[in-house]
Amino acid sequence: MYWFTKNLGTCNYYDYESLNAVKNPEIEFVIVWDLVDGYQENWGQFMSKVKIVEKALKDKKKVMIVCRGGMSRSNAVVLAVLLRQGLDWYEANEVVHRNPESRIETNLLDQIKKKLVD
């Protein structure tokens, strides 16, 4: 589990199970393990996750993005959220890679850059 900001974090399935077990109402969990771990054939599905996170943050909720390993998909969604909040590519990548577990698949990273930056 890693918190990028006081309200935005990522975790893997096992952390989710332990956090969800206590039914923490302060945290909104956004499940992303249904996304492909790599290039997104369905970009709209990826962006729907980003928009769910953005809405929860706008509503002042703590958001935990959950994928199986907590390394690629969840961090990719964080990257997209940060870019849409106005960080440039290098700033957003720096924030995301503070998480020692962050290993976004290269083709997904390239796709995010092409869709949201270029």
ZALUMPA-405534 format. One record per residue: x negated, y, z negated of N, C-alpha, C, O in turn. Coordinates in pm, whole numbers, padded with zeros to 5 digits. Example, Ala and Ser with C-alpha at 12.3 -4.5 7.8 and 13.67 -1.06 7.14 Angstrom:
n.east, n.north, n.up, ca.east, ca.north, ca.up, c.east, c.north, c.up, o.east, o.north, o.up
-01319, -00569, -00780, -01230, -00450, -00780, -01320, -00330, -00780, -01424, -00332, -00846
-01285, -00225, -00708, -01367, -00106, -00714, -01290, 00003, -00787, -01341, 00114, -00804
//
This chain:
n.east, n.north, n.up, ca.east, ca.north, ca.up, c.east, c.north, c.up, o.east, o.north, o.up
-00085, -00117, 00000, 00000, 00000, 00000, -00090, 00123, 00000, -00191, 00130, -00069
-00048, 00222, 00080, -00128, 00344, 00088, -00034, 00463, 00107, 00055, 00460, 00192
-00054, 00567, 00027, 00023, 00691, 00039, -00063, 00794, 00111, -00170, 00832, 00062
-00017, 00839, 00227, -00087, 00943, 00304, -00060, 01080, 00244, -00149, 01165, 00239
00063, 01100, 00200, 00104, 01222, 00132, 00185, 01176, 00011, 00202, 01057, -00011
00234, 01270, -00066, 00313, 01229, -00183, 00446, 01165, -00142, 00511, 01100, -00224
00486, 01183, -00016, 00614, 01129, 00029, 00607, 01032, 00147, 00711, 00984, 00192
00490, 01002, 00197, 00478, 00918, 00315, 00370, 00813, 00297, 00253, 00844, 00277
00412, 00686, 00304, 00317, 00578, 00284, 00347, 00458, 00372, 00450, 00452, 00439
00255, 00363, 00369, 00272, 00237, 00441, 00241, 00122, 00347, 00168, 00136, 00249
00298, 00008, 00379, 00265, -00112, 00302, 00289, -00235, 00386, 00352, -00229, 00492
00238, -00347, 00337, 00261, -00475, 00403, 00382, -00544, 00341, 00441, -00495, 00245
00416, -00658, 00396, 00533, -00732, 00352, 00527, -00767, 00203, 00629, -00758, 00133
00411, -00807, 00154, 00400, -00850, 00014, 00418, -00734, -00082, 00483, -00749, -00186
00361, -00618, -00047, 00383, -00499, -00130, 00530, -00459, -00127, 00587, -00420, -00229
00591, -00470, -00010, 00733, -00438, 00003, 00816, -00526, -00088, 00906, -00478, -00157
00787, -00655, -00089, 00861, -00747, -00175, 00850, -00707, -00321, 00950, -00710, -00394
00731, -00670, -00365, 00716, -00632, -00506, 00780, -00498, -00537, 00840, -00481, -00644
00770, -00402, -00446, 00833, -00272, -00467, 00985, -00282, -00459, 01057, -00222, -00539
01033, -00357, -00361, 01177, -00370, -00341, 01240, -00451, -00454, 01358, -00433, -00485
01163, -00540, -00515, 01214, -00623, -00623, 01263, -00538, -00740, 01357, -00575, -00810
01199, -00425, -00759, 01241, -00338, -00869, 01352, -00242, -00826, 01400, -00161, -00905
01392, -00253, -00699, 01500, -00170, -00644, 01476, -00022, -00672, 01561, 00047, -00729
01360, 00024, -00632, 01321, 00162, -00655, 01403, 00255, -00566, 01380, 00262, -00445
01501, 00327, -00625, 01587, 00413, -00545, 01517, 00539, -00495, 01571, 00610, -00410
01399, 00567, -00546, 01327, 00687, -00503, 01259, 00668, -00368, 01220, 00766, -00305
01245, 00545, -00325, 01173, 00517, -00201, 01269, 00464, -00095, 01347, 00372, -00121
01263, 00523, 00023, 01336, 00469, 00138, 01239, 00386, 00220, 01137, 00436, 00267
01271, 00260, 00236, 01188, 00169, 00312, 01232, 00169, 00458, 01350, 00153, 00488
01136, 00186, 00548, 01163, 00180, 00692, 01087, 00059, 00745, 00964, 00059, 00750
01162, -00041, 00785, 01103, -00166, 00832, 01066, -00152, 00980, 01149, -00114, 01062
00941, -00183, 01012, 00896, -00173, 01152, 00840, -00304, 01206, 00782, -00307, 01314
00858, -00413, 01131, 00801, -00538, 01180, 00878, -00592, 01300, 00835, -00690, 01362
00990, -00529, 01334, 01061, -00569, 01456, 01000, -00504, 01581, 01037, -00540, 01693
00909, -00410, 01563, 00838, -00351, 01676, 00730, -00447, 01724, 00678, -00527, 01647
00698, -00438, 01851, 00587, -00516, 01907, 00457, -00462, 01848, 00441, -00341, 01834
00365, -00551, 01814, 00236, -00509, 01760, 00142, -00485, 01878, 00058, -00570, 01911
00156, -00370, 01939, 00078, -00335, 02057, 00160, -00242, 02144, 00244, -00167, 02093
00136, -00245, 02273, 00205, -00157, 02367, 00356, -00174, 02353, 00407, -00286, 02352
00427, -00062, 02342, 00572, -00064, 02323, 00645, -00060, 02456, 00654, 00045, 02520
00696, -00176, 02498, 00778, -00180, 02620, 00904, -00098, 02600, 00955, -00036, 02693
00955, -00097, 02477, 01075, -00021, 02444, 01034, 00100, 02360, 01043, 00097, 02237
00990, 00205, 02427, 00943, 00325, 02357, 01055, 00387, 02272, 01028, 00444, 02166
01178, 00375, 02318, 01291, 00430, 02243, 01306, 00364, 02107, 01342, 00431, 02010
01279, 00236, 02097, 01286, 00166, 01969, 01178, 00221, 01874, 01205, 00244, 01756
01059, 00241, 01926, 00951, 00298, 01845, 00990, 00436, 01795, 00976, 00467, 01677
01039, 00520, 01887, 01076, 00656, 01848, 01195, 00660, 01753, 01207, 00754, 01674
01282, 00561, 01759, 01394, 00559, 01663, 01340, 00541, 01521, 01396, 00597, 01427
01234, 00463, 01504, 01171, 00446, 01372, 01109, 00579, 01327, 01122, 00617, 01210
01043, 00647, 01419, 00982, 00776, 01388, 01090, 00874, 01341, 01070, 00945, 01243
01203, 00877, 01410, 01310, 00970, 01375, 01375, 00936, 01242, 01417, 01027, 01169
01385, 00808, 01208, 01436, 00768, 01077, 01345, 00822, 00968, 01392, 00875, 00867
01215, 00808, 00988, 01117, 00859, 00891, 01129, 01010, 00879, 01131, 01064, 00769
01135, 01078, 00992, 01145, 01225, 00991, 01269, 01272, 00916, 01263, 01369, 00840
01382, 01206, 00938, 01505, 01245, 00870, 01492, 01224, 00719, 01533, 01310, 00641
01437, 01112, 00679, 01420, 01085, 00535, 01328, 01188, 00471, 01355, 01235, 00360
01219, 01223, 00539, 01128, 01325, 00485, 01198, 01460, 00477, 01180, 01534, 00379
01277, 01493, 00578, 01352, 01619, 00578, 01449, 01622, 00461, 01475, 01728, 00403
01503, 01505, 00426, 01596, 01494, 00313, 01523, 01482, 00179, 01584, 01452, 00076
01391, 01508, 00182, 01307, 01509, 00061, 01295, 01372, -00006, 01281, 01363, -00128
01301, 01266, 00073, 01285, 01131, 00019, 01141, 01085, 00034, 01068, 01131, 00122
01102, 00993, -00053, 00975, 00923, -00036, 01000, 00812, 00064, 01100, 00740, 00055
00909, 00797, 00160, 00928, 00698, 00266, 00810, 00602, 00266, 00693, 00643, 00268
00842, 00474, 00264, 00742, 00369, 00276, 00771, 00293, 00404, 00877, 00232, 00417
00677, 00296, 00499, 00692, 00227, 00626, 00631, 00088, 00611, 00516, 00074, 00570
00708, -00013, 00646, 00669, -00150, 00616, 00655, -00233, 00744, 00747, -00240, 00825
00538, -00295, 00760, 00522, -00398, 00863, 00459, -00521, 00797, 00428, -00518, 00678
00440, -00624, 00872, 00391, -00750, 00813, 00256, -00733, 00742, 00240, -00771, 00626
00160, -00676, 00813, 00027, -00665, 00756, -00008, -00527, 00702, -00106, -00512, 00630
00072, -00427, 00738, 00045, -00290, 00692, -00076, -00227, 00760, -00139, -00137, 00705
-00110, -00276, 00881, -00231, -00227, 00947, -00204, -00150, 01076, -00266, -00046, 01097
-00115, -00198, 01162, -00102, -00138, 01294, 00031, -00063, 01312, 00031, 00059, 01322
00142, -00135, 01316, 00270, -00072, 01347, 00308, 00038, 01249, 00350, 00146, 01291
00294, 00012, 01121, 00331, 00112, 01021, 00244, 00237, 01033, 00293, 00349, 01024
00116, 00218, 01053, 00025, 00331, 01067, 00047, 00405, 01198, 00027, 00527, 01205
00088, 00333, 01302, 00121, 00397, 01430, 00241, 00490, 01414, 00244, 00599, 01471
00340, 00447, 01337, 00457, 00533, 01312, 00414, 00656, 01233, 00460, 00767, 01263
00328, 00639, 01134, 00277, 00755, 01059, 00206, 00851, 01154, 00228, 00972, 01147
00122, 00799, 01241, 00051, 00882, 01337, 00149, 00963, 01422, 00130, 01084, 01440
00253, 00899, 01472, 00353, 00969, 01554, 00424, 01077, 01473, 00448, 01186, 01523
00458, 01047, 01350, 00525, 01145, 01263, 00434, 01266, 01242, 00479, 01380, 01254
00309, 01242, 01211, 00215, 01352, 01187, 00198, 01439, 01312, 00191, 01561, 01303
00190, 01375, 01428, 00178, 01450, 01553, 00301, 01537, 01576, 00289, 01653, 01616
00418, 01482, 01550, 00541, 01559, 01569, 00559, 01668, 01463, 00637, 01761, 01482
00487, 01654, 01352, 00489, 01761, 01250, 00393, 01874, 01285, 00392, 01977, 01218
00314, 01856, 01390, 00228, 01964, 01435, 00079, 01942, 01420, 00000, 02027, 01462
00037, 01831, 01362, -00105, 01804, 01355, -00155, 01772, 01495, -00083, 01714, 01575
-00280, 01810, 01524, -00335, 01772, 01654, -00384, 01627, 01646, -00385, 01566, 01539
-00423, 01574, 01760, -00461, 01433, 01770, -00572, 01396, 01670, -00565, 01292, 01605
-00672, 01481, 01660, -00787, 01449, 01573, -00750, 01458, 01426, -00791, 01374, 01346
-00673, 01560, 01389, -00629, 01572, 01249, -00541, 01454, 01209, -00560, 01395, 01103
-00447, 01419, 01294, -00355, 01309, 01263, -00431, 01177, 01251, -00404, 01097, 01161
-00524, 01153, 01342, -00605, 01031, 01334, -00690, 01027, 01208, -00705, 00922, 01146
-00744, 01141, 01171, -00824, 01147, 01048, -00740, 01109, 00927, -00785, 01034, 00841
-00620, 01161, 00921, -00531, 01128, 00808, -00498, 00979, 00808, -00508, 00913, 00704
-00459, 00927, 00922, -00419, 00786, 00930, -00536, 00693, 00897, -00517, 00589, 00832
-00655, 00729, 00940, -00769, 00640, 00916, -00831, 00655, 00777, -00933, 00592, 00748
-00771, 00738, 00693, -00810, 00738, 00551, -00763, 00610, 00484, -00819, 00565, 00384
-00660, 00551, 00542, -00610, 00423, 00492, -00709, 00316, 00536, -00725, 00293, 00656
-00775, 00250, 00441, -00874, 00149, 00479, -00814, 00030, 00553, -00887, -00046, 00617
-00683, 00013, 00546, -00616, -00098, 00615, -00572, -00061, 00757, -00522, -00147, 00829
-00590, 00064, 00797, -00540, 00110, 00926, -00622, 00052, 01041, -00742, 00076, 01053
-00552, -00024, 01125, -00613, -00083, 01245, -00509, -00084, 01356, -00461, -00190, 01397
-00475, 00033, 01405, -00373, 00044, 01509, -00426, -00019, 01637, -00538, 00010, 01681
-00346, -00106, 01697, -00383, -00170, 01823, -00419, -00063, 01926, -00348, 00036, 01940
-00528, -00082, 01998, -00580, 00018, 02091, -00477, 00059, 02196, -00464, 00177, 02226
-00405, -00039, 02253, -00309, -00003, 02358, -00191, 00077, 02301, -00133, 00159, 02372
-00154, 00054, 02177, -00050, 00135, 02113, -00103, 00275, 02082, -00032, 00373, 02101
-00225, 00283, 02037, -00289, 00413, 02011, -00293, 00496, 02139, -00261, 00614, 02139
-00334, 00432, 02248, -00340, 00501, 02379, -00201, 00547, 02423, -00184, 00656, 02477
-00102, 00462, 02399, 00035, 00495, 02439, 00089, 00615, 02359, 00154, 00703, 02416
00062, 00617, 02231, 00106, 00730, 02148, 00041, 00858, 02196, 00107, 00961, 02207
-00087, 00852, 02225, -00157, 00972, 02274, -00096, 01019, 02405, -00072, 01138, 02423
-00072, 00927, 02496, -00017, 00965, 02627, 00124, 01022, 02614, 00157, 01120, 02682
00207, 00965, 02528, 00346, 01007, 02515, 00363, 01133, 02432, 00451, 01214, 02460
00280, 01150, 02329, 00302, 01259, 02235, 00199, 01372, 02239, 00219, 01478, 02179
00088, 01350, 02309, -00018, 01451, 02310, -00047, 01502, 02450, -00044, 01622, 02474
-00076, 01412, 02540, -00118, 01451, 02676, -00008, 01524, 02752, -00028, 01564, 02867
//
